[in-house]
């Protein structure tokens, strides 16, 4: 396109396709934009969102390659930290857990305070656990602040799974009690109560599980 509106419209078409989850079509639109306008101010964003489209399409190897391309072309780009995170995310999705651990640790060290940090800790904890490093995984989950309520809860319940596998049942009970007490309005409080019921049944004290359930009905209706 020769008009000023042309390149902008082409970029926005790619972004609209991405939002509509038409990922392959978005990739084609971003490719067309970048071929026509490699020096355009939107080239940074188009290159990054092209990589994200591969990731959303679950083409994780291609996404990693696209993010490498972004980082090479725009070493000081505005999406630099997000691109490094997305590369590590794709390694995790490809079940390359050792690589994911290395890349997530490097990301967290180099880009502290970014919006994706807590999601990175969830991925890192999962990767550690998948490699058999249960306590290291638990330690990563513990770094997620309670102010990020959704990912904090995810970290707590992933920790609970790890403790169950380690047969650390007293730590498991204490963790679930703490979560239930400190987060009574959480949508996952029922899960904590169910886990505590499992604990008491494992301890051959089903009466305590029943007492817990009746108390939960009285508290939550």
ChimeraX commands (.cxc) that place a marker at each C-alpha (Angstrom):
marker #1 position 0.00,0.00,0.00 radius 0.5
marker #1 position 1.19,3.49,-0.87 radius 0.5
marker #1 position -0.99,5.51,1.47 radius 0.5
marker #1 position -0.05,6.21,5.06 radius 0.5
marker #1 position -3.20,4.40,6.18 radius 0.5
marker #1 position -2.19,1.25,4.25 radius 0.5
marker #1 position 0.59,-0.14,6.47 radius 0.5
marker #1 position -1.30,0.73,9.66 radius 0.5
marker #1 position -4.43,-1.00,8.36 radius 0.5
marker #1 position -2.44,-4.10,7.43 radius 0.5
marker #1 position -0.89,-4.27,10.91 radius 0.5
marker #1 position -4.29,-3.79,12.56 radius 0.5
marker #1 position -5.75,-6.55,10.38 radius 0.5
marker #1 position -3.10,-8.94,11.69 radius 0.5
marker #1 position -3.82,-7.93,15.26 radius 0.5
marker #1 position -7.60,-8.27,14.78 radius 0.5
marker #1 position -7.10,-11.76,13.34 radius 0.5
marker #1 position -4.98,-12.65,16.36 radius 0.5
marker #1 position -7.70,-11.46,18.73 radius 0.5
marker #1 position -10.21,-13.54,16.77 radius 0.5
marker #1 position -7.96,-16.60,17.32 radius 0.5
marker #1 position -7.35,-16.93,13.59 radius 0.5
marker #1 position -3.70,-17.50,14.25 radius 0.5
marker #1 position -2.51,-18.78,10.87 radius 0.5
marker #1 position -4.24,-15.89,9.12 radius 0.5
marker #1 position -2.67,-13.46,11.60 radius 0.5
marker #1 position 0.80,-14.87,10.88 radius 0.5
marker #1 position 0.21,-14.39,7.13 radius 0.5
marker #1 position -0.95,-10.79,7.70 radius 0.5
marker #1 position 2.07,-9.95,9.87 radius 0.5
marker #1 position 4.38,-11.58,7.28 radius 0.5
marker #1 position 2.83,-9.43,4.55 radius 0.5
marker #1 position 3.20,-6.30,6.66 radius 0.5
marker #1 position 6.84,-7.01,7.51 radius 0.5
marker #1 position 7.76,-7.83,3.93 radius 0.5
marker #1 position 6.22,-4.57,2.73 radius 0.5
marker #1 position 7.30,-2.36,5.64 radius 0.5
marker #1 position 10.40,-3.78,7.40 radius 0.5
marker #1 position 11.36,-0.33,8.77 radius 0.5
marker #1 position 7.88,0.73,9.86 radius 0.5
marker #1 position 7.53,1.86,13.52 radius 0.5
marker #1 position 5.14,-1.06,14.00 radius 0.5
marker #1 position 7.71,-3.63,12.81 radius 0.5
marker #1 position 8.78,-4.26,16.43 radius 0.5
marker #1 position 5.21,-5.09,17.48 radius 0.5
marker #1 position 4.40,-7.04,14.30 radius 0.5
marker #1 position 7.45,-9.27,14.74 radius 0.5
marker #1 position 6.56,-9.95,18.39 radius 0.5
marker #1 position 2.86,-10.64,17.76 radius 0.5
marker #1 position 3.76,-12.91,14.86 radius 0.5
marker #1 position 5.70,-15.02,17.38 radius 0.5
marker #1 position 2.76,-14.94,19.77 radius 0.5
marker #1 position 0.46,-16.15,17.00 radius 0.5
marker #1 position 2.68,-19.23,16.57 radius 0.5
marker #1 position 2.52,-19.80,20.32 radius 0.5
marker #1 position -1.28,-19.44,20.42 radius 0.5
marker #1 position -1.46,-21.92,17.54 radius 0.5
marker #1 position 0.61,-24.33,19.67 radius 0.5
marker #1 position 3.41,-24.26,17.10 radius 0.5
marker #1 position 5.96,-23.95,19.84 radius 0.5
marker #1 position 9.15,-24.62,17.88 radius 0.5
marker #1 position 8.13,-21.99,15.32 radius 0.5
marker #1 position 7.26,-19.61,18.17 radius 0.5
marker #1 position 10.70,-20.03,19.69 radius 0.5
marker #1 position 12.32,-19.32,16.33 radius 0.5
marker #1 position 10.11,-16.26,15.84 radius 0.5
marker #1 position 11.02,-14.91,19.28 radius 0.5
marker #1 position 14.71,-15.45,18.53 radius 0.5
marker #1 position 14.19,-13.43,15.37 radius 0.5
marker #1 position 12.51,-10.69,17.38 radius 0.5
marker #1 position 15.35,-10.56,19.92 radius 0.5
marker #1 position 17.97,-10.43,17.17 radius 0.5
marker #1 position 16.21,-7.66,15.24 radius 0.5
marker #1 position 15.11,-5.63,18.26 radius 0.5
marker #1 position 17.65,-6.21,21.07 radius 0.5
marker #1 position 16.23,-3.19,22.91 radius 0.5
marker #1 position 12.65,-3.74,21.76 radius 0.5
marker #1 position 9.70,-2.92,23.97 radius 0.5
marker #1 position 8.64,-6.61,24.08 radius 0.5
marker #1 position 12.12,-7.94,24.88 radius 0.5
marker #1 position 11.27,-9.37,28.31 radius 0.5
marker #1 position 8.00,-10.85,27.07 radius 0.5
marker #1 position 9.81,-12.50,24.16 radius 0.5
marker #1 position 12.38,-14.08,26.49 radius 0.5
marker #1 position 9.53,-15.32,28.70 radius 0.5
marker #1 position 7.59,-16.71,25.74 radius 0.5
marker #1 position 10.63,-18.66,24.53 radius 0.5
marker #1 position 10.89,-20.31,27.95 radius 0.5
marker #1 position 7.13,-20.92,28.02 radius 0.5
marker #1 position 7.39,-22.74,24.69 radius 0.5
marker #1 position 10.28,-24.88,25.97 radius 0.5
marker #1 position 8.03,-25.90,28.88 radius 0.5
marker #1 position 5.17,-26.74,26.52 radius 0.5
marker #1 position 7.56,-28.85,24.45 radius 0.5
marker #1 position 8.42,-30.74,27.67 radius 0.5
marker #1 position 12.04,-29.66,27.41 radius 0.5
marker #1 position 12.09,-29.07,31.14 radius 0.5
marker #1 position 15.84,-28.67,31.64 radius 0.5
marker #1 position 15.93,-25.96,28.98 radius 0.5
marker #1 position 12.82,-24.34,30.43 radius 0.5
marker #1 position 14.44,-24.22,33.89 radius 0.5
marker #1 position 17.56,-22.53,32.52 radius 0.5
marker #1 position 15.59,-20.01,30.47 radius 0.5
marker #1 position 13.06,-19.20,33.19 radius 0.5
marker #1 position 15.80,-18.65,35.78 radius 0.5
marker #1 position 17.62,-16.35,33.34 radius 0.5
marker #1 position 14.38,-14.48,32.56 radius 0.5
marker #1 position 13.55,-13.90,36.24 radius 0.5
marker #1 position 17.07,-12.67,36.94 radius 0.5
marker #1 position 17.19,-10.32,33.95 radius 0.5
marker #1 position 13.61,-9.02,33.97 radius 0.5
marker #1 position 12.43,-8.65,37.59 radius 0.5
marker #1 position 9.14,-6.90,38.14 radius 0.5
marker #1 position 7.61,-7.74,34.76 radius 0.5
marker #1 position 3.95,-8.74,34.52 radius 0.5
marker #1 position 4.82,-12.32,33.57 radius 0.5
marker #1 position 7.10,-12.97,36.58 radius 0.5
marker #1 position 4.55,-14.89,38.64 radius 0.5
marker #1 position 3.46,-17.00,35.68 radius 0.5
marker #1 position 7.16,-17.72,35.12 radius 0.5
marker #1 position 7.44,-18.98,38.70 radius 0.5
marker #1 position 4.50,-21.33,38.16 radius 0.5
marker #1 position 6.17,-22.68,35.01 radius 0.5
marker #1 position 9.53,-22.91,36.76 radius 0.5
marker #1 position 8.06,-24.75,39.74 radius 0.5
marker #1 position 6.31,-27.18,37.40 radius 0.5
marker #1 position 9.50,-27.73,35.41 radius 0.5
marker #1 position 11.50,-28.44,38.57 radius 0.5
marker #1 position 8.87,-30.94,39.72 radius 0.5
marker #1 position 8.75,-32.62,36.32 radius 0.5
marker #1 position 12.51,-33.09,36.59 radius 0.5
marker #1 position 12.12,-34.59,40.08 radius 0.5
marker #1 position 13.29,-31.53,42.05 radius 0.5
marker #1 position 10.23,-31.28,44.27 radius 0.5
marker #1 position 11.57,-28.98,46.99 radius 0.5
marker #1 position 13.02,-26.59,44.40 radius 0.5
marker #1 position 9.61,-26.45,42.74 radius 0.5
marker #1 position 7.91,-25.79,46.06 radius 0.5
marker #1 position 10.39,-22.99,46.78 radius 0.5
marker #1 position 9.49,-21.27,43.50 radius 0.5
marker #1 position 5.76,-21.47,44.19 radius 0.5
marker #1 position 6.36,-19.91,47.63 radius 0.5
marker #1 position 7.79,-16.78,45.97 radius 0.5
marker #1 position 4.44,-15.84,44.41 radius 0.5
marker #1 position 2.84,-13.06,46.49 radius 0.5
marker #1 position -0.71,-13.44,47.78 radius 0.5
marker #1 position -1.59,-10.14,46.09 radius 0.5
marker #1 position -1.66,-12.10,42.82 radius 0.5
marker #1 position -4.54,-14.18,44.12 radius 0.5
marker #1 position -5.07,-16.49,41.14 radius 0.5
marker #1 position -1.43,-17.49,40.63 radius 0.5
marker #1 position -0.80,-17.52,44.39 radius 0.5
marker #1 position -3.59,-20.09,44.76 radius 0.5
marker #1 position -2.23,-22.08,41.82 radius 0.5
marker #1 position 1.17,-22.16,43.51 radius 0.5
marker #1 position -0.36,-23.31,46.79 radius 0.5
marker #1 position -2.23,-26.20,45.20 radius 0.5
marker #1 position 0.72,-27.23,43.06 radius 0.5
marker #1 position 2.73,-27.26,46.30 radius 0.5
marker #1 position 0.06,-29.45,47.88 radius 0.5
marker #1 position 0.40,-31.93,45.01 radius 0.5
marker #1 position 4.15,-31.99,45.53 radius 0.5
marker #1 position 3.83,-32.53,49.26 radius 0.5
marker #1 position 1.41,-35.39,48.66 radius 0.5
marker #1 position 3.92,-37.05,46.33 radius 0.5
marker #1 position 6.63,-36.57,48.95 radius 0.5
marker #1 position 4.25,-38.03,51.57 radius 0.5
marker #1 position 4.82,-34.90,53.65 radius 0.5
marker #1 position 1.32,-35.11,55.04 radius 0.5
marker #1 position 1.69,-32.78,58.01 radius 0.5
marker #1 position 3.10,-30.03,55.80 radius 0.5
marker #1 position 0.25,-30.75,53.39 radius 0.5
marker #1 position -2.36,-30.34,56.15 radius 0.5
marker #1 position -0.73,-27.17,57.49 radius 0.5
marker #1 position -0.62,-25.64,54.01 radius 0.5
marker #1 position -4.29,-26.35,53.35 radius 0.5
marker #1 position -5.33,-25.07,56.79 radius 0.5
marker #1 position -3.36,-21.87,56.22 radius 0.5
marker #1 position -4.90,-21.33,52.80 radius 0.5
marker #1 position -8.43,-21.97,54.08 radius 0.5
marker #1 position -7.98,-19.63,57.04 radius 0.5
marker #1 position -6.31,-16.79,55.18 radius 0.5
marker #1 position -8.36,-16.97,51.98 radius 0.5
marker #1 position -11.99,-17.64,52.97 radius 0.5
marker #1 position -13.32,-15.84,49.88 radius 0.5
marker #1 position -11.11,-17.69,47.40 radius 0.5
marker #1 position -12.95,-19.66,44.71 radius 0.5
marker #1 position -10.58,-22.51,45.60 radius 0.5
marker #1 position -11.42,-22.70,49.30 radius 0.5
marker #1 position -13.70,-25.71,48.64 radius 0.5
marker #1 position -10.70,-27.49,47.11 radius 0.5
marker #1 position -8.70,-26.81,50.27 radius 0.5
marker #1 position -11.51,-28.24,52.39 radius 0.5
marker #1 position -11.72,-31.34,50.18 radius 0.5
marker #1 position -7.96,-31.81,50.51 radius 0.5
marker #1 position -8.20,-31.52,54.29 radius 0.5
marker #1 position -10.96,-34.11,54.25 radius 0.5
marker #1 position -8.66,-36.43,52.28 radius 0.5
marker #1 position -5.93,-35.85,54.87 radius 0.5
marker #1 position -8.18,-36.84,57.79 radius 0.5
marker #1 position -9.43,-39.93,55.98 radius 0.5
marker #1 position -5.80,-40.92,55.31 radius 0.5
marker #1 position -5.19,-40.55,59.04 radius 0.5
marker #1 position -8.13,-42.92,59.66 radius 0.5
marker #1 position -10.07,-40.14,61.34 radius 0.5
marker #1 position -13.15,-39.89,59.10 radius 0.5
marker #1 position -15.10,-38.21,61.91 radius 0.5
marker #1 position -12.80,-35.18,61.61 radius 0.5
marker #1 position -13.44,-35.08,57.86 radius 0.5
marker #1 position -17.21,-35.13,58.49 radius 0.5
marker #1 position -16.88,-32.41,61.12 radius 0.5
marker #1 position -14.91,-30.32,58.64 radius 0.5
marker #1 position -17.56,-30.73,55.94 radius 0.5
marker #1 position -20.42,-29.81,58.27 radius 0.5
marker #1 position -18.51,-26.74,59.42 radius 0.5
marker #1 position -17.91,-25.76,55.80 radius 0.5
marker #1 position -21.64,-26.05,55.08 radius 0.5
marker #1 position -22.37,-23.83,58.09 radius 0.5
marker #1 position -19.72,-21.30,57.01 radius 0.5
marker #1 position -20.34,-21.18,53.28 radius 0.5
marker #1 position -23.86,-22.48,52.81 radius 0.5
marker link #1:1,2 radius 0.2
marker link #1:2,3 radius 0.2
marker link #1:3,4 radius 0.2
marker link #1:4,5 radius 0.2
marker link #1:5,6 radius 0.2
marker link #1:6,7 radius 0.2
marker link #1:7,8 radius 0.2
marker link #1:8,9 radius 0.2
marker link #1:9,10 radius 0.2
marker link #1:10,11 radius 0.2
marker link #1:11,12 radius 0.2
marker link #1:12,13 radius 0.2
marker link #1:13,14 radius 0.2
marker link #1:14,15 radius 0.2
marker link #1:15,16 radius 0.2
marker link #1:16,17 radius 0.2
marker link #1:17,18 radius 0.2
marker link #1:18,19 radius 0.2
marker link #1:19,20 radius 0.2
marker link #1:20,21 radius 0.2
marker link #1:21,22 radius 0.2
marker link #1:22,23 radius 0.2
marker link #1:23,24 radius 0.2
marker link #1:24,25 radius 0.2
marker link #1:25,26 radius 0.2
marker link #1:26,27 radius 0.2
marker link #1:27,28 radius 0.2
marker link #1:28,29 radius 0.2
marker link #1:29,30 radius 0.2
marker link #1:30,31 radius 0.2
marker link #1:31,32 radius 0.2
marker link #1:32,33 radius 0.2
marker link #1:33,34 radius 0.2
marker link #1:34,35 radius 0.2
marker link #1:35,36 radius 0.2
marker link #1:36,37 radius 0.2
marker link #1:37,38 radius 0.2
marker link #1:38,39 radius 0.2
marker link #1:39,40 radius 0.2
marker link #1:40,41 radius 0.2
marker link #1:41,42 radius 0.2
marker link #1:42,43 radius 0.2
marker link #1:43,44 radius 0.2
marker link #1:44,45 radius 0.2
marker link #1:45,46 radius 0.2
marker link #1:46,47 radius 0.2
marker link #1:47,48 radius 0.2
marker link #1:48,49 radius 0.2
marker link #1:49,50 radius 0.2
marker link #1:50,51 radius 0.2
marker link #1:51,52 radius 0.2
marker link #1:52,53 radius 0.2
marker link #1:53,54 radius 0.2
marker link #1:54,55 radius 0.2
marker link #1:55,56 radius 0.2
marker link #1:56,57 radius 0.2
marker link #1:57,58 radius 0.2
marker link #1:58,59 radius 0.2
marker link #1:59,60 radius 0.2
marker link #1:60,61 radius 0.2
marker link #1:61,62 radius 0.2
marker link #1:62,63 radius 0.2
marker link #1:63,64 radius 0.2
marker link #1:64,65 radius 0.2
marker link #1:65,66 radius 0.2
marker link #1:66,67 radius 0.2
marker link #1:67,68 radius 0.2
marker link #1:68,69 radius 0.2
marker link #1:69,70 radius 0.2
marker link #1:70,71 radius 0.2
marker link #1:71,72 radius 0.2
marker link #1:72,73 radius 0.2
marker link #1:73,74 radius 0.2
marker link #1:74,75 radius 0.2
marker link #1:75,76 radius 0.2
marker link #1:76,77 radius 0.2
marker link #1:77,78 radius 0.2
marker link #1:78,79 radius 0.2
marker link #1:79,80 radius 0.2
marker link #1:80,81 radius 0.2
marker link #1:81,82 radius 0.2
marker link #1:82,83 radius 0.2
marker link #1:83,84 radius 0.2
marker link #1:84,85 radius 0.2
marker link #1:85,86 radius 0.2
marker link #1:86,87 radius 0.2
marker link #1:87,88 radius 0.2
marker link #1:88,89 radius 0.2
marker link #1:89,90 radius 0.2
marker link #1:90,91 radius 0.2
marker link #1:91,92 radius 0.2
marker link #1:92,93 radius 0.2
marker link #1:93,94 radius 0.2
marker link #1:94,95 radius 0.2
marker link #1:95,96 radius 0.2
marker link #1:96,97 radius 0.2
marker link #1:97,98 radius 0.2
marker link #1:98,99 radius 0.2
marker link #1:99,100 radius 0.2
marker link #1:100,101 radius 0.2
marker link #1:101,102 radius 0.2
marker link #1:102,103 radius 0.2
marker link #1:103,104 radius 0.2
marker link #1:104,105 radius 0.2
marker link #1:105,106 radius 0.2
marker link #1:106,107 radius 0.2
marker link #1:107,108 radius 0.2
marker link #1:108,109 radius 0.2
marker link #1:109,110 radius 0.2
marker link #1:110,111 radius 0.2
marker link #1:111,112 radius 0.2
marker link #1:112,113 radius 0.2
marker link #1:113,114 radius 0.2
marker link #1:114,115 radius 0.2
marker link #1:115,116 radius 0.2
marker link #1:116,117 radius 0.2
marker link #1:117,118 radius 0.2
marker link #1:118,119 radius 0.2
marker link #1:119,120 radius 0.2
marker link #1:120,121 radius 0.2
marker link #1:121,122 radius 0.2
marker link #1:122,123 radius 0.2
marker link #1:123,124 radius 0.2
marker link #1:124,125 radius 0.2
marker link #1:125,126 radius 0.2
marker link #1:126,127 radius 0.2
marker link #1:127,128 radius 0.2
marker link #1:128,129 radius 0.2
marker link #1:129,130 radius 0.2
marker link #1:130,131 radius 0.2
marker link #1:131,132 radius 0.2
marker link #1:132,133 radius 0.2
marker link #1:133,134 radius 0.2
marker link #1:134,135 radius 0.2
marker link #1:135,136 radius 0.2
marker link #1:136,137 radius 0.2
marker link #1:137,138 radius 0.2
marker link #1:138,139 radius 0.2
marker link #1:139,140 radius 0.2
marker link #1:140,141 radius 0.2
marker link #1:141,142 radius 0.2
marker link #1:142,143 radius 0.2
marker link #1:143,144 radius 0.2
marker link #1:144,145 radius 0.2
marker link #1:145,146 radius 0.2
marker link #1:146,147 radius 0.2
marker link #1:147,148 radius 0.2
marker link #1:148,149 radius 0.2
marker link #1:149,150 radius 0.2
marker link #1:150,151 radius 0.2
marker link #1:151,152 radius 0.2
marker link #1:152,153 radius 0.2
marker link #1:153,154 radius 0.2
marker link #1:154,155 radius 0.2
marker link #1:155,156 radius 0.2
marker link #1:156,157 radius 0.2
marker link #1:157,158 radius 0.2
marker link #1:158,159 radius 0.2
marker link #1:159,160 radius 0.2
marker link #1:160,161 radius 0.2
marker link #1:161,162 radius 0.2
marker link #1:162,163 radius 0.2
marker link #1:163,164 radius 0.2
marker link #1:164,165 radius 0.2
marker link #1:165,166 radius 0.2
marker link #1:166,167 radius 0.2
marker link #1:167,168 radius 0.2
marker link #1:168,169 radius 0.2
marker link #1:169,170 radius 0.2
marker link #1:170,171 radius 0.2
marker link #1:171,172 radius 0.2
marker link #1:172,173 radius 0.2
marker link #1:173,174 radius 0.2
marker link #1:174,175 radius 0.2
marker link #1:175,176 radius 0.2
marker link #1:176,177 radius 0.2
marker link #1:177,178 radius 0.2
marker link #1:178,179 radius 0.2
marker link #1:179,180 radius 0.2
marker link #1:180,181 radius 0.2
marker link #1:181,182 radius 0.2
marker link #1:182,183 radius 0.2
marker link #1:183,184 radius 0.2
marker link #1:184,185 radius 0.2
marker link #1:185,186 radius 0.2
marker link #1:186,187 radius 0.2
marker link #1:187,188 radius 0.2
marker link #1:188,189 radius 0.2
marker link #1:189,190 radius 0.2
marker link #1:190,191 radius 0.2
marker link #1:191,192 radius 0.2
marker link #1:192,193 radius 0.2
marker link #1:193,194 radius 0.2
marker link #1:194,195 radius 0.2
marker link #1:195,196 radius 0.2
marker link #1:196,197 radius 0.2
marker link #1:197,198 radius 0.2
marker link #1:198,199 radius 0.2
marker link #1:199,200 radius 0.2
marker link #1:200,201 radius 0.2
marker link #1:201,202 radius 0.2
marker link #1:202,203 radius 0.2
marker link #1:203,204 radius 0.2
marker link #1:204,205 radius 0.2
marker link #1:205,206 radius 0.2
marker link #1:206,207 radius 0.2
marker link #1:207,208 radius 0.2
marker link #1:208,209 radius 0.2
marker link #1:209,210 radius 0.2
marker link #1:210,211 radius 0.2
marker link #1:211,212 radius 0.2
marker link #1:212,213 radius 0.2
marker link #1:213,214 radius 0.2
marker link #1:214,215 radius 0.2
marker link #1:215,216 radius 0.2
marker link #1:216,217 radius 0.2
marker link #1:217,218 radius 0.2
marker link #1:218,219 radius 0.2
marker link #1:219,220 radius 0.2
marker link #1:220,221 radius 0.2
view
